[in-house]
Amino acid sequence: MTKRMWMALVSLAGLFLGAYLTLYKFGFIGRLACNVSSCEQVQTSRWSVFLGLPVATWGAGFYALMLVLAVAGLQPRFADSRRLSLLMVLLCGWGVVFTAWLNYLEAFVIHAWCEWCIGSATIVLILFVLAVLDWRDTPGDTLDDEPTTLA
């Protein structure tokens, strides 16, 4: 499997996780399946909403976008696109920063850990590593035009 295939698969797992937590936040799921018993404390804290939407919904949107970009990157037209690779690196980098902030809040503000949030943080980190490796290994965009010279 290529890195972009792995990214699509990992993004799909993240999308399912984000959808599960979003369904909980909107009241479609009664109780979270959680072994550490503090998931609900995290999910019902004031920090579980960002710009009017549940953080889990933002996560589901992030994973959906990464899934679309990874699948698009499998198409021959974008197979060698360094721009697409760079876009995925930047998005995943932002995801790592945002996730680090959320983990900080869990540890030092909420004083509770959510195993689903830790799982999502792991998924974001895996996506970032895959995106960096994909960017490093992508040969580059090719242009059909003749190179221009500065004269």
C-alpha positions as CSV (number, residue, x, y, z in Angstrom):
1,M,0.0,0.0,0.0
2,T,1.2,3.5,-0.8
3,K,1.4,6.2,1.9
4,R,-1.7,7.9,0.4
5,M,-3.6,4.7,0.7
6,W,-2.6,4.4,4.3
7,M,-3.6,8.0,4.8
8,A,-7.0,7.3,3.4
9,L,-7.5,4.3,5.6
10,V,-6.3,6.1,8.7
11,S,-8.5,9.2,7.9
12,L,-11.5,6.8,7.6
13,A,-10.8,5.5,11.1
14,G,-10.6,9.1,12.4
15,L,-13.8,10.0,10.6
16,F,-15.6,7.1,12.3
17,L,-14.1,8.2,15.7
18,G,-15.2,11.8,15.1
19,A,-18.6,10.8,14.0
20,Y,-19.0,8.6,17.2
21,L,-18.1,11.5,19.5
22,T,-20.3,13.9,17.5
23,L,-23.3,11.6,17.8
24,Y,-22.6,11.5,21.6
25,K,-22.3,15.3,21.8
26,F,-25.6,15.8,20.0
27,G,-27.4,13.3,22.2
28,F,-27.8,10.3,19.8
29,I,-25.7,8.1,22.0
30,G,-26.6,7.8,25.7
31,R,-23.2,6.9,27.2
32,L,-19.7,6.7,25.8
33,A,-17.9,3.4,25.8
34,C,-14.9,4.4,28.0
35,N,-12.5,2.4,30.2
36,V,-11.1,5.4,32.1
37,S,-14.4,6.8,33.2
38,S,-13.5,10.4,32.4
39,C,-14.4,10.6,28.7
40,E,-17.8,12.1,29.5
41,Q,-16.2,14.7,31.8
42,V,-14.0,15.8,28.9
43,Q,-16.8,15.6,26.3
44,T,-19.2,17.7,28.5
45,S,-16.6,20.3,29.6
46,R,-16.8,23.9,28.3
47,W,-13.7,23.1,26.2
48,S,-15.6,20.5,24.1
49,V,-17.0,23.2,21.9
50,F,-15.0,25.4,19.5
51,L,-16.6,28.3,17.5
52,G,-20.1,27.0,18.3
53,L,-19.4,23.4,17.1
54,P,-18.3,20.4,19.1
55,V,-14.6,19.7,18.8
56,A,-15.5,16.2,17.7
57,T,-17.4,17.7,14.7
58,W,-14.4,19.7,13.7
59,G,-12.3,16.5,14.0
60,A,-14.8,14.6,11.8
61,G,-14.6,17.4,9.2
62,F,-10.8,17.3,9.3
63,Y,-10.7,13.6,8.8
64,A,-13.3,13.8,6.0
65,L,-11.1,16.5,4.3
66,M,-8.0,14.4,4.7
67,L,-9.8,11.3,3.3
68,V,-10.9,13.3,0.2
69,L,-7.4,14.7,-0.3
70,A,-5.7,11.3,0.1
71,V,-8.1,9.6,-2.3
72,A,-7.7,12.5,-4.8
73,G,-3.9,12.0,-4.4
74,L,-4.4,8.4,-5.6
75,Q,-5.7,9.6,-9.0
76,P,-3.1,9.7,-11.8
77,R,-3.7,13.4,-12.3
78,F,-2.4,14.1,-8.7
79,A,-0.1,11.2,-8.1
80,D,3.0,13.3,-8.4
81,S,1.6,16.5,-7.0
82,R,4.0,18.1,-4.4
83,R,1.4,20.8,-3.9
84,L,-1.1,18.3,-2.8
85,S,1.5,16.6,-0.6
86,L,2.4,20.0,0.9
87,L,-1.2,20.8,1.6
88,M,-1.7,17.6,3.4
89,V,1.5,18.2,5.5
90,L,0.2,21.7,6.4
91,L,-3.3,20.5,7.3
92,C,-1.9,17.6,9.4
93,G,0.6,20.0,11.1
94,W,-2.3,22.2,12.1
95,G,-4.1,19.1,13.3
96,V,-1.1,18.2,15.5
97,V,-1.0,21.7,17.0
98,F,-4.7,21.8,17.7
99,T,-4.6,18.3,19.2
100,A,-1.6,19.2,21.4
101,W,-3.7,22.2,22.7
102,L,-6.6,19.9,23.4
103,N,-4.4,17.4,25.2
104,Y,-2.9,20.3,27.3
105,L,-6.4,21.2,28.3
106,E,-7.2,17.6,29.3
107,A,-4.1,17.4,31.4
108,F,-3.9,20.8,33.1
109,V,-7.3,22.4,32.9
110,I,-10.0,19.7,32.9
111,H,-7.8,17.2,34.8
112,A,-9.4,14.3,33.0
113,W,-8.4,12.1,30.0
114,C,-10.6,10.8,27.3
115,E,-9.3,7.6,25.6
116,W,-11.2,8.6,22.4
117,C,-9.3,11.9,22.4
118,I,-6.0,10.1,22.9
119,G,-6.9,7.8,20.0
120,S,-7.7,10.8,17.8
121,A,-4.4,12.4,18.8
122,T,-2.6,9.2,17.8
123,I,-4.4,9.2,14.4
124,V,-3.5,12.8,13.7
125,L,0.1,12.1,14.5
126,I,0.1,9.1,12.2
127,L,-1.4,11.2,9.5
128,F,1.2,13.9,10.0
129,V,4.1,11.4,9.7
130,L,2.6,9.8,6.6
131,A,2.0,13.2,5.0
132,V,5.6,14.3,5.7
133,L,6.9,11.0,4.3
134,D,4.6,11.4,1.2
135,W,5.8,14.9,0.7
136,R,9.5,13.9,1.0
137,D,9.0,11.0,-1.5
138,T,6.8,12.8,-4.1
139,P,9.0,13.6,-7.1
140,G,7.3,16.9,-8.0
141,D,4.8,18.5,-10.3
142,T,5.7,18.1,-13.9
143,L,4.8,20.8,-16.5
144,D,4.3,20.0,-20.1
145,D,5.6,23.4,-21.2
146,E,9.2,24.1,-21.9
147,P,11.1,25.7,-19.0
148,T,11.2,29.4,-19.1
149,T,14.5,31.1,-18.9
150,L,15.4,34.4,-17.3
151,A,17.0,36.6,-19.8
